[in-house]
Amino acid sequence: MMGHIRKAIMKLTFVIIVILVTFITVSCSSQKEGTAYSVYYLNEDGTSLTEGRVYIESQDAVSVANELIEKMNVAKGRHTSIIKPVYVSQPAVEINGIYADVYYDSSYYGMKPSTEVLYRAAVVKELSQISDVLYVRFYVDGKDAVYEDGTIIGNMSADDFVDTQEGDIADVKWKTINLYFANKSGDALVKNSQRICYNKNVSVEKVVVEQLIKGTSEAGCYQSIPSSTKLLSISVVDKICYVNFSQEFVNDMVNARSNIAIYSVVNSLAGLDGIDGVKIMVKGNSNLMYRDVISLDTVFYMNNELINKDVTDN
């Protein structure tokens, strides 16, 4: 009798073990191994980016970077295609702290502008996912990559390409703008020339102000208006640009004198075609004193005297 009971218990134990092993095996096989990352391809029309998902086991930043770029060469799904033309050589990547440096040979310049902007956006977005990487910089034959007009592309972040997925390639525009930031001591303006990519349905004056709020990593340039500031509205009427900021513009502080903060906005906008003067408002109100020093109840015009002439444009 005891023998039958013992056999029954052993059989039941065996069945339970088999069930547990099967459950664990199925559970493990159903889970993807590694860290999830986004990889970008062209959409079916070839006009914008589409996102795919990959899993990478390596924790080494350089290995992750090279694997992400490699995986771009294998499109997933019937409605996607590879962005990089086959004649463009595969780049090498180096990670230096918050910077990812991507090295190409001269074949990089063989891409059409419409293809190049989407490919660059894809690479920047992918590498910016890597822990600690904030900026991506392209090099061609050992030198800084440049735009068609010879301007250096410089450091890029994922935020720089927010508009590349909105609409067709034809909607993307490029423009060189002059932004005015504070110097280190906050008592003068520093001119910083940037080549920006934006959607043509977004006004360039809006892009300019948003870039000022975002700030820059370029040497010698410092935040001129609080990064917490929100642009509530912006419009141009009879060559006067009306800028409406949130309350943070006056409440939050930066290391810049009052006139530097004001004219960083004014000079950046007044340098655009079709804008002569700038009217600044806070929550729709211009009848107030900025930091109890400067009345906003006026139209401001370009002030070249505040620009630090000893600083070379970046």
Protein Blocks (a to p, Z undefined) as FASTA:
>chain_A
ZZmmmmmmmmmmmmmmmmmmmmmmmmmmmpcgdjddddddddfkopaccddddddfbfbf
klmmmmmmmmmmmcgdjkbccfbdfklccdddddehjaccddddfklmmpcfklmmmmmm
mmmmmmmmpghiabdcddeehiacddfkopafbjadfklmmmmmgocfklpccddddddd
ddfkopaccdddddddddfkbcfklmmmmmmmnopabehiacfbdfkbccfbdcdeehia
cddddfklmmpccdddfklmmmmmmmmmmmpghiabdcddeehiabbcehhlaccbbcdd
ddfklpcfkbccZZ
